[in-house]
Amino acid sequence: MVGHILISELVKRARSFLGGQHELHSDVKQKLERLGQLLLDLQCVIQVTEGRGIQNPAMVQRLKEFKTLAYQIDNLLDTFEYRELEWKSSSRMVKGLRYIGNVAIPKQEFGDLTNVVKKLEILYSPVKNFVELVGLDQQSQQRSITPQLPTGTPRNNEHSFVGRKEEKEKIINFLLNTESHSTTNVPVLLILGAGGIGKTALAQEVYNDENVKRHFSLKMWVCVSKNFDLGRLTREMLNQLNCSCDYIDVDDLVKLKEILKMQLSSDKFLLVLDNVWSETLIEVSDMVRACAPLCHQNEGSKILFTSREEEIAGLTKHEELIKLKGLRDDEYRSFFLKCAFGDANLSEHPELEAIGKQIACKLNGSPLAAKTVGELLKDKLREDHWRNILNSDILEQKQDNHDIMPALRLSYLYLPFQLKQCFSYLCVTPKAWELFQKKVIGMWMAQSMVCHDDHGKRVEDVGEDYFKMLISKSFFQKTTKEDVYILHDLLHDLAEKTHKGYSFRIEDDQVKEIPSTVQHLSVSTKSLVRLKKQSVLNNLRTLLFLYNNNVSAVDADLRDVLKQLGSIRVLSLSYCSMDKLPCDLRLLFHLRYLDLSHSGIKELPDEVTKLYLLQILDLSELEFDRVPKRMNKLINLRSLICSGKILSMIAGIGKMARLQELKCPFSVQVVPRFDIGQLGDLEELRGCLCIRNLENVNSGEKAREARLCEKGNLVELVLQWGSAERNTSPEVENEILEGLEPHGKLKKLCIDGYKGTRSPSWMVDINGLTNLVSLKLIDCKAWENLPPLGQLLQLQVLEISRMHAIKNIHHGIHGSGILKRFPSLQELIFDFLPEWEVWSADDIEVDLFPCLKILRISDCPKLTTIPPLPSTIQSLELLNVGLGKFPKLLTKAWDLPSSSSLPSSLVILTIKGCQQLQYPSKWLIEQHESLRNLEELTVDYCDEFAPELVEAIGMFTGLKKFSVEDGGLLLES
């Protein structure tokens, strides 16, 4: 069914063209106004029919025709918008043409506008009559099961692992057991169970176990699924091993296997092959056999399979087999009610608890069903809602006792329609395909599935909310990699069913006839000969060439495919190996999302500057010697992912005013259109901004052109000066940093290489940086006195490094007027301050560093004293420091320093190169009672008591790692 979101966006777009600098031609205005009205009427129809499960064949057909027509309208409005952006680029008007706003409309396109209005008139009337006939009015819409999108921040519902204690213990014992009965193979353990029963969750729980982490130096997790490709699997394993070899462009499977063997030869490994199917078992077994010789070389290596197919057990050589069934009734009910109630109090809803237990009995003990249905119930803690779920016919449509698809389908039907279309869209990717949040949101945006909300929220933030909602409702499954998700196989099957006819995947060289209705296509085959003959190509809005392709040998075929993409919004050629793009990009003017990452192209064609609607351009892992001269004409671009070299070649980047984030450093140049002033017009920048080569800024006035103080969406700012010498005075350098004042919302600031002598006023008046949590001052060799940083209430990390002019850090840095100085500071680092002599804290009537956990002082040879240590210290490192005595311990804010030198909270202690320190070994022995929680100890340059320290090492009962030296190594563990 055509999405309400798309229709809503079409209404906005049609109305936007009714404005403009030029008077509208009367017939154009009339057609646009009628189009807008018809779209509004259609929107009402969609609202009352969406989620109703319309069965009338004629009505279903009409709604399909609506969808086709809606996309035609979208293409037409795209054309108008493109022409307006083209006009802005050239600023030329043509006499004798009709105008929509600033857009010159050729006769053919005006005819297209007339035709779609006529078609819409014809389609709308019978649908409207049907809605009225069956009583689907606005009141009945309230009874539709499709809810509205919730407001507020999506909740984080990371459900803890439940049950399976015996199975978990058995698997861990198997993995940690170094004795194997196998003489020819790597020992294999197989976990079998129905879909959604918790095989992957159990394997992840074991994979992340601390004992398992310590036991295996090399760990790999690969989702196999049905679309198995041995090359992909091998590359994925190498990627997880952080392989330093260049294997990305290696297509020879034999070579890939050799590289893998070499990487695995250094230590014992754990390999998890998740979701293995019988049809891929030959290839998987081939991989296992390839690992077999390493079993004897690295005794203790293990392989773990998960599968839902019983026949796998008879086809694999395994030492252990675990068959998972549903969770025990008591465990399952408890888990389900936790999913359904969340933080709500169960005792306040006794009637719901009873209903919930009845629902749980229908879910076959499946954790996946518990999470999805539980989240559905959590949305409304009302008896009528819970009874509707309990009595739903859908839950009774099970094929067998293991079938949870009805429960998943029910959860889907209750999703807001915005989330339905975002979820269903992802079936265009193969099963087990890794979902990266920003990439997925970018594709949703390109398809108009995510739009600005009524509160002016940024479209990327709306997309992030959608993504988090789908996570919270357990429609996305977390992987072992941070911030990487996949669709569970069963949920992928569900997405396919809900998007049938609109999405299609080609996963082998047997290219089938693609249905004419398909708009989203992914290709996992190298053979494009038959693909280029498909008539559906002109209607595609998504085309993904997946990374196991090598299309370099078929550039002509690829060119023939690409030039037919007249409606394309999302195009990914990531990992396709080619030297250049094989077609004229101007033909793809609808493009919003273009991914060329890892493709190997050597240059970007000039035609890319004609993609005025492009929002996202991914050039990851590409390097060019030149970029198109008019790259800054991509005025709609919101995300540019590229290297610093590529970014530094874009002239006049300030005109790309919609850029949201610069993923690499901006290098300031002296020449016009590459100067720091380019940043001034990038008003929407957020996230992290790194500005390099600030030595090329020659005045404070020029620095202010960056308008950093107006960029309230920046979270992190890095200001870097190069090492080049220049003749500007210290006063000018001071003014430059003064002009780089950031916005008060900034959380992280790094100043590196500043040539001035004093602190800028915006650091002295600390009220301007109240949100700062991290501050790093690095290589500012002439900076003499530090500002009152102790008054930064939110500051958690402070690093001061390579500051040659600092001799005295006194109470001025601590600030005044507050009882607690550095109240939130947890990590404090001083590194290479060669002239630093004194660190004083004269005022002991205040609480200094009340939360400090980490203190590191290194390469400060003239420093002889430091203030008393707070009792919260967990890690203390003294490296090449001129201290003669150990610091004292400050137990309370108002206390004098205690006689004890070190706090009992200390976990890590490192003392190296402190040759002036008196009797460190003797002192450590005396302190052993205070150091009962010490886990790591490293000491060198010991005194004559070093042998006694070695003998007394057992007194440090919590010690796990230690090294004691006296010219040579005395003891290490």
N, C-alpha and C positions, 0 to 999 in steps of 0.2 A: 504494500500500500504506500502511496506517495506520502512523504513525511510532512507533517504540519510545519516543522521547522523550515523546510525548503520553501513552502508556499509563503510563509511569513516573511522570509528573506526576499522572495520575489516581489511581494507587495512593497517592501521598503525600497527596493531597487527601482521599481517602476515609478514610484512617487519621487524618487530623488532626481529623476530626469525631467520632472516638471518645473524645476528651478533652473537657474543659469543666468549668464550675463546677456544672452541674446533672446529676443522675442521668439516664441515658438511659432512654427508654421501651424495654422489653425487645424488642418486635418491631422497632423502629427499629435497635437495636443489632445484632440478628440479621441484618437485611437488609444493614446496612453492612459487617459482618464478612464476610458471604458475597460481597458485591460486591468487597471488597478481595482476597479469595482468588481469585475468578475473574479479576480483573484481573492478578494476579500470574501465574496460569497462562497467560493470554493473552500477557503480556509474554514468557514463555519461548517461546511459539509464534512470536511476531514475531521474536525474536532468531534462531531457527534458519531461518526462511523468508526474512528480509530479505536481498536480494542474491543469492538462489538462482535467480531467473528462473523461478518456478513457471508451468507451462504448462497444468496440469489445469484445464479450464473450471469445474468445480464448485468446486474449491478457490479459484480466482480470485474467483468470485462470493461465496463465503463470506467471503473476506478483505475484499471490498468492503463486505459487510454489516457486518463487524466495524468498519470505519472509520465507517460511518454511525452505528452504535450507540455507538461511542466518543465521537463528537461529541455525541450525545444525553446520554450520561453527563456529559460536560464541561458541557453546558448545565445539567443538573440540579444538579451540584455547585456551579456558578456561582450558581444560585438560592439554595442553602443558604448559601454564603459571603456573598452579598448580604444575606440576611436577618440574618446574624450582625452584619455591619457596620451594618446599619440598627438592630439592637438596641443596639449600642455607641453609636450616635448618640443614641438616645432613652432607653436604659437602662430599658426597660419590659418586664415579663414578663406573659404572658397565661395565665390558668388554663385547664385543660382541653385544652391543645394538646400534642402530642408535641414533645420537644425533642431536637435534635442539638447537643450542646454548649450554646451559648446561643441556638440557633436554634429559633424556633417554626415547626413544620412543619404547614401546612394539610393537610387530608385529601387533596386532589387531588394535591399534590406527594408525599405519602407513597405514594399509588397509583402515581405515576410511578416512584418508587424501586423498588417491587415489580415493576413491569412490565419495567424494564430488567434486573433480576436474572434474571427468567424468560427474557427474550430471550437474554441472555448464556449461560445454561445450555443453551438449545437450540442456539445456534450453536457453542459451544465443543466439544461432544462429537464431532461428525463431523470437525472440523478436527484435534483431538487424535489421532483414529484415523488420519487421513490421514498425519500427521507420523510416527506410529509405523510405519505400513504401508510407506512409502517410505524409511524409515531416516534421516529427518532428525532424528537425536538430537543431544544436546549436543556429542558428539564431532565429528559432521559439521559442526557450526557452525564449527569451527575451520578447515574447508576453504572456507568461504564467502569470496568475494572482497571483501566489504565489511569494511574494516579498522576498528579502534577509533580513536577520536579521539586524536591525539597530545597529549602533555602538554608543558608548558613554553611559553615565549613563541614565537609564530609567527615564522618567519624572514622577513626582508625580501629578496625576490628580484626586485629591479628589474633586468631584463636590459638590457644596453647594446645600442644599435643596431648591427647587423652588416651589412656589405656595402653594396651600392647606391651605391658612390662615384660612378660615372659618372652615374647617374640624379639623384643629389642635386646634383652640380655643374651639370648641365644645368638643373634647376629653379631653382637659385639664380641662375644667369646670366640666365635668363628674367625672374625677379622683379626683379633689380637693373638690368636693361636699360631705360633710359628711352625708347629709340626703339621705336615700335610701328608695325606695318604696318596696323593697324586704324584706320579713320577714323571709324567710327560706334559702335564698341562698346568696352567695357573688355576688354583682352586677357585671354584665357582659356587656361589650361593644363589638360589633362585627363590624369589618371592612371587607367589601366584595369588590371584584374587580377582573378583569382579571389578568392573569399572566403578570408580568412586568409592571403593571400599577402604582406601587409605594406604595403598602400596607405596606410592611416591612419598607421602608424608612420613611413613615409617622409615623409608630409606634416607630421607633428608635428616630425620632426627638422629639416625645412626651416623650419617656422614658428618654432622656438626658436633657430635659428641667430643668432649675435650680429650678423652683417652685415645679416641681414634685419630684425632688431629695430631696428637703427639707421636703416635705410632707410625703414621705414614707421612713421609716427607713429600711424596708426590700424590696428588689426588686429582681425579678427573670425573666429571659428571656430564653425561651426554644423553639427551632425549633422542631416542631412536625413531619411534613411530613408524607408520607405514611408508611414508615417502623417504625411505632410507637411501642414503648415498654415502658410500664408503669414503669417498674423498672428503665430503663435508664432515663426517664423523672424525676422520683423522686430523683435519685442520682444526676442528673444535678441540680435540685433545691437546694438540700442540699449543693452541692459544691459551688453554688453561694451565699449561706447564710453563707459560711465559718464555716460550722458545725464542732464543736469540737468533736462530737461523732464519734466513729469508725463504719462507715456504709458501707465501701467499700466491705467488704466480706459478708454483710448481703444479703441473697438471698430471704428471706421471705418477700413478698410484704407487708403483714400486719404490720410487724415490721418496714419496711421502712416508711410506712405511719404514724405510731405512732411517729417515730423520727421526721418526717416532721411536724406533728402537734405540737409537743413540741417546735420545733424551731420557728414556726410561732405564737406561743401563746404570745410572749412577746410584739408585737407591730403590727400596721396595715401594710399590705403588698400590693405590686403590683405584679401581675403575668401576664406576656405576653406569650401567646401560639401562636406562629407564624406558619402559614401555616397548618391549621387544615383541614383534609379531612373527608368526610362523613363516610368512612369505619373505621376511628379511633375514631369516635365521642363517641361511647359507653364507651371506655376506658377514653377518655378525660372528659366526663361527670362524670365518677366515681371519677376522681381526683377532679373535681369541687365540687362534693357532699362531698368529704372528707374534703374540706376546709370550707364548709358551717357553721359548728358549730363555727368556729373562727370569723365569721362575727359579731356575737353579742358580743363576747369577745373583739374583736379589731375593733370597728366600724370605717368605712372608708376604709376597705380593698377593692380592686378592681381587676377584671380580664379582660384582653383585648385579644380578639381573632382576628386573621386575617385568611381569607380564600378566595379562588377563586370560591368556589362552592355555587351557589345560594340556593340549598336545605338546606344548613347549617342553614340559617335564620329560616326555619320552624322547625328545629329539636332542636334548642337551646332555652333556656330561657334567654333572654337578655333584658336589660333595654334600651339600645341605639343601633341603627343600622346606620352605615355610608356606603353608596355605592359609591365607587370611580369610576369615569370615567376618560377618558384621560384629560390631562391638557388643559386649555383654549388655543385657537389657538395662541393668542398673547404671552402668557407665554411660550407655547411649542416652538414656533419659536425662541424666544429669548434664551431659554435654549439650544435648538439644535445647534444654531449657536455658542453659547459659547463653547459647547462641540467640535464642528468642527473646530473652529478657535483658541481656546486656548488663548494664549497671543498675537496672530497676530492681526494686525489692520484691522478691517472689511472694512474701507474706501479704503484701498489699493487693495481690491479684489471685486469690485462691481459685476463683472460677476459671481463670486463664490457665493456671497450672494444670488443672484437670483436663482441659481441652488439649493443651500442649502434649500431655502424655498420650492421648488418643492419636494425635497426629503423628507422634514419634513412632507408634506401632506400625504405621503405613510406609515407613521409609527404609525398611530392610537393614537397619543398623549401619547405613552408609554415612560416613562423616561428611562427604560432599553434599548429600541431600540435606543433612542436618544444618549445615552452614547456609545453604541457599534458601531453604524454606524458613529457617530460623530468622534470617535477616528480613525476609518478607513479613513475618509476624511482628518483628521488632518495630517496623514502621508505624504500626497502630496497635497500641496495647488496649484494644477494645474487644468486647466479647463478640459483637456482630461480625467483625473482621475475622477473628479467629475461627468462628463457626463456619463462615463462608469457605475458608480454606479447608477445614475438616470435612465439610460436606461436598467439596468440589468433585465433580464427576471425573475430572482429569486424573486425580490420584488413583482412581480405580482402573485406569487403562493400562496396567502393567502387563507385560508379556510373560514374565516369570518372576520368581521371588527375588531375583537379583536386579530387576529392571528399575532404575531410578529416573529414567528419562521423563516420565510423567511429572515427577516432582520438580525436575529442572525446568520443564516446559511451563508449569504453573508459576514458578518464580519469574520466568521471562515475561509471561503475560501481565504480571503486575508491575513490571518496570515502567517508569515514565517513558513516553515515546522517544524522547531525546536519547535516552540510554539504549533503547531497543535498536535504533538504527546504527548507533556507534558500535554496539556489540556485534550485530549481525554483519556489519561491513567487514569485520576482521576475518570472516571465513574465506576471504580471497587469499589469505596467507596459508601455507601448508600447516598441517598439524605439527605441534611442537615447535613452531616458529617463535623465536624470541621477540617479545614485544618491548621495545624501548619507549618510555613514556613520551618523550619529546617528538620522536618520529611518528608515533601513532597520532598524537594530537595534531601534528602538522598535516597528516593525511585527512583527518576529520575536518580540519579547517578548510582544506582545499576543496572538499566536497560539500561545503556549506552545512555540515552537520553540527558545527559549533559556531555560534555567533555571539556578538556583544549582548550582554543582558540589559535589562531596563535600568539598571543602576550604574551603567557605564563601565562595568567590569571588563577588563581586557580580555580579548577572545582567547588568548593562551591560558589565562587563569580559569575561564569557564571550562575549557577543555581539560585542564588539570583537575577541576572539581568532578567532571564526568568520569575521568580515569579513576580517581580515588573512590568514587561511589561504586564503580564496578568492582574495584578491589574489595571494598567493605561488604558488598553483597556476594562475594566469593565467586564472581564470574571470571576473574583473573586469578591465576595460581602463581604464587611466588616461586622462583627458582633458587638454586644455591648461590646465584650471582646477585650482587646488590643491585636493587632497582631494576631487575629484569623479570618479566612475567611471561607466562604462556597461557593459552586456553587449554583447559583440560580437554582430553579427547572427546568426552561426552558432550561438553559444552560446545566444542567445535562442531560436532554433529548437529547439535541444536541450531547453531548459527547457520549452518548450511541449509537446514530445512526452512528456516524463517526467511532466508534470502535466495531461495531456489529460483533460478531463472534470471537472476541479476548478477550473480558472481559465478566464476568458473576458474578452474585450475587445470593447467596442462602439466602433468608430472612425469610424462615419458614421451618417447619419440613417436608414439602412435596418436597423432593429432586427430581428434574427433571433430565432428561438426559442432560448432559452438552455437547454442540457441541465439536467435536473433534479438532476444530481449536483454542479453548480457551486457553489463556496463562496466564490470570490474573483472580483470583477468590477471592471473599470475602465470608465469612460464618457467618451467624447470627443465627445459629441453634445449639442445643445441640446434635441433632441426627446425628451421623457420620457413622452409619451402612451402609447406602446406598452410602454415599460419598466415602468410602474407596473402593467401587467396580467400581468407575468411571475410565475408561481407560485413560482419559485425564490427570490424575495426573502427569504422567511422563513428560508431556510437559509444566507444569505450571512453569512460571517464577515469579509469585506473588501469595502468599496465605496469606490472612488476616483473622484471627479468631478475631471477633469483641468482644468488652469488655463485652457485656451482656451474654457471654457464661460462663458456668461452666462445664469444661470438666473433672473434677476430677473423675467422676463416669465412664468415658469411656476411660481411659488411653490406654487400648488395642486397641480400635478403632482408637484413635489418633496416636498411634504408627504405625498402619497399613497404615494410610494416609501418615504420614511423611516419611516413608521408601520408598515410591514410588515417592518422589519428586526429580527425577533425574536431573532436569534442573532449580531448584528453585534459584532465586536471592534475592527475598524479602520474608521474613517470619515474621509475627507478631503473637505472642502468648500473647500479652498484655492483662492483666486482666483475662486471663484464669487461673482458680484456680487449681493448682497442686503442688505437693511436689517436683517433679523432672521431667526432660525432658524424655519423654518415648521412645526415639529412639537413635541410634548411630549417632551422628552428622557427623561422617566422611562420611556418605552416601550423605550428603548435601554439597559437597565441592565447588559447584558453588556459595554458599551464599555470598552476599555482605552486606546484611542488615538483622540484627536479633534483633527483639524487644521482650524482655522478661519482660518488665516493669510491675510491679503490678501483676505478675503471681503467686507469693507466693512460687516459688521454693526455696529450702533450700540450694542447693549447685550447683555449675557449674561443669558439668562433664569434666573429663580430655580431652575427645575427642574434646572439643571446640578449643583446641590448634592446631588442624589439619585443621582448617578453614583458610587456608593461604590467601584466596582471600577476607576475610571479611573486610569491610570498616567501618561499623557502628555497634556497639553493645550497646544496651540500657538496662541497668540493674536498672533503676529508681525504688526506693522504695523497693529494695531487700537488704538483709543483709546475708552474709555468714560467717561461722567460718573459712573457708579455701577457697583458690582459687587454680586452677591447678598450679603445680610447674613451668610449661613451658608456662605460660600465655604470656610471652614476645615474643613467636614465632609468634604471630599475627602481623607480620611485615608490613602488608598492612593496618592495622587499622588506620582510620583517626579520628574517633570520639568514645570515650569511655565515656558513661554516667553512672556514678555509685557513690556510697557513698565514703566518705573519708576513711572509714574502709576498703572497698574492694580495693581501690587504694593503701593503705598502705601495702597490702599483696602481691602486684605484684613485684616480684624480677626482677632486671635488666630491668626496664621499659625503660631505655635509648635505648634499641634495637628496640622499637616500634617507629621508627624514623619518621613515617609519621603522628603521632598524631598532630592534629591541635589545640586542646584546651583541657585543663584539667578542667572539670566542678566542681571539688571539690579540696580542698587544698592538696598540696603535703607535706607529713610529712617527714622531714629529720630524718633518723635513723643513729645510729653509726655503725651498722653492714654493711659489704660489700654488694653491689648490691641494697642497699636501701639508699645510701648516696646522698648528694646534687649533686655529679658529674653526676648522672643519667640524670639530666636536661640538661646537656651540649650537648648531642646528639639529643635532641628533638628540632631540628633547625626550624621546621615549626610552633612552638607554636604561638598562637595569642590570641586575646581577653584578658581575665583576667587570671593571674597566681597568686595564693596564696601559699606562702611557709611558712610552720609552723615548729616549733621545731628547730629554727636556733641555739638554745643553743647546739645542737649536732654537730655544725660545729666548729672545733678547731683551724682554722688558716685562714688568708686571702688568702693564696694559695689555700686551699681547697674551699673557697667560690668562687674563680675565675673559678673553674671547671664548675660551672653552666653556664658560658658564657652568662650572662644576657645582657651584653653590645652588643651582636651580635643578639639579638632577636628583630629585628626592627618591627615585626608585633604585638608585645604586646601593648595593649591599657592601661591596668591597672595592677599594680604590688603591691602585699601586702606582706610585710616582717614581720614575727611574731616570736618573741622569747617567749618561755614558762617561767613560774614563777620559775622553778627549779634553786636553787643556784649552782654556780660552782666556781672553784678557778682560772679561767683565769684572767689575769691582764686587767685593762682598755685599755692598749695599744693594746693587742691582740683583744679585742672587737672592738676597733676602726678600726683595720686592716680588720676584718671580714666584717664590713659594707662597708669599702673601696672596698673590692673585689666583692661586690654585686651591683656594678654600673650598672644601666639600660641603655638601648639604648636611644638616644636623642629624639626619636619619641614618647616616653611614654607620655600619657595624664593624668593618675591618679596614684598617689603613696601614699601608707600608710606604715609607719614604726611603728611597735607596739612592745614594750617591749625591745628595744635596750638597751644593758647594758653599752655602751661606754659613754665617757664624751664629745666628740667633734664631730663636723660636718665633714663628709667625704669631700674630696677635690672636688668631682663631684657635691656637693651642694654649696660649696663656690664659685667655678668657675661656675657661674650660666648659662654660655653659653651652657652647656651640657644638660640642661632641658628646652629648649626654648618652647617646646610644652605643658608643664605641665598646666593642667587646675584645678586639684584638688590635694591638699597635706594635709595629716593627719599625725601628729606626736603624738603618743599615748603611755603613760606609759613608757617613756624613762627617768627614774628617775634620772640618773646621768648626763644627757646632760645639759651643763651649758649655752652655748651661741648659739643663733640661727644664721644661715647663712643669707646673704642678700637677703631675699625672695622677697623684694619689687621690684627687678629687673626682676622678672618673668612676662613677658609682657602678657601672656595668662592666668595667674592664676585667677580663679574665686571663688574657695572655699579653705579656709585655716582653719584647726582645730588643736589646740594645747591643749592637755589634759594630765592630770596626770604627769606633768613634775616637779618633786619636787625640782630639783636643780636650777631652773630658779628664779633669784631674780630681775633681771633688764632687761627689753626689751627696748633698746635704739635705737637711729637712725641707728645703724649698721644693724638692720634687714630690714630697709627701703631701704638700698642700697645707691648708689651715682652715679652721672654722668648723671642722667636723670631728667627731670622736673616733671614727674609724677611717683609717687611711688605706687606700687600695682595698675597699671592703669586699670586692668580688674576685680579686686576683687569685688565680690558681696556678699559673705557670710564669716564672720569672727567669729570664736568660740574660746574662752578661757575657759577651764573647769578644775577645781581642780588643781590650781597652788598655793599650800599652802604657799610658801615662796615668792611669787611675790609681790614686793613692789612698783616698779617704772615702769611706761610706759611713756617714754619721746619721744617727737618729736621736737628736738631743732631747726631744720631747717624748719621754716614756709614759706620759699620762694619757696617751691615746692608744687605741688598738691598731697596731700596724700589721698588715698582711693577715687578717684573721682567718682567711680561707686558703692560704697558700699551700699547695701540695708538691710542686716541683720547683726546685731552685738549682740552677746550673751557672757556675762561674768558671770561665775558662780563659786562659791566656791573658791574665791580668797580673803580671809578675810583681808590680809595685804595690798592690793592694795588701795592706797588713791587718786591717780589722774590718769586721762586718757587724751589723746590729744583731741583737739576740734573735734566735730563730723562733718562729711561732710553733705551737705544739701540734699543728696540723700537717707538718711536712711529711711527705711520703717518699720523696726522692731527692737526694742531695748529691750533687756532683761538684767536686773541686778539682780542677785540672790546671796545673801550672799557675798556681796562685801563691802570692808572697806571704800568706798568713803564717804567723808564728805560733798562734794558739787556736784551738778549736773554738767555734762560736758557742755562746751560752744559749740556754733555752729560756724563752719568755713564756711562762705558763698562762698568765692572765694579762689583760690590758693594763691594769694598774699595778702589777707586781714588779718588783725588781727581778733581774735575771736570776734564775735558780742555779744551784750548784751543779745540777745535771746539765750536760752539754747537748745531748741529743734526745729528741722526743721518742716515745715508745711507738708512735705511728710510722716510724721510718721503715720502709720496705726495701729501698735501693740506696746503697751508699758507695760512692766511687771517689777515691782520693788518689790522684796521680800527679806527679811532677811538683808536689808541694814540698820542696826540699827544706824550707825554713820551718816547717811544722815540727814542733818538739814532741818526741816520743809518741808517734802515732800508734804503734803496736801496743805499747803499755796502756795508752789511753783507751784503746778499743777493748782491751781485756777488762779494764775497770768499768766500762760502759755496758758489758754484756747483758746485765739485767734490764737495762733500758731498751736494749735492741732485741727484745724477744720476738718481734714481728719481722725482723730483717730476713729477706729472702735472697738478696744479691749483694755481695761484698767484693769490691775490687780495690786493692791497695798496692802501691809500689813505693820505692825509696823508703823502706822501713828502717827502723833503728835496731839497736842490738837486741831488742826484745822480740824481734820477728820470729825466731824459732819458738818462743813461748806462745806467740799468737797462733802459730801453726798447731801446736799441741793443744791449745785451748779452743780450737775451732768448733769442737763438739758442744761447747757451752752455748753457741748461738743456735738454739734448737729449731728455729724455723728456716735455717739457711738451705737454699736449693742450688745456688750457683755462687762460686767464690774463686778468687784468684789473688794470691799473695806473692809479691816479688821482693827481692832484695838484690838488685843488679841482675840476678838470674831468677828463673821461676822456682819458687819454693813449693807451692801447692796450688793445684787448680782442679776444679770439678765442674 
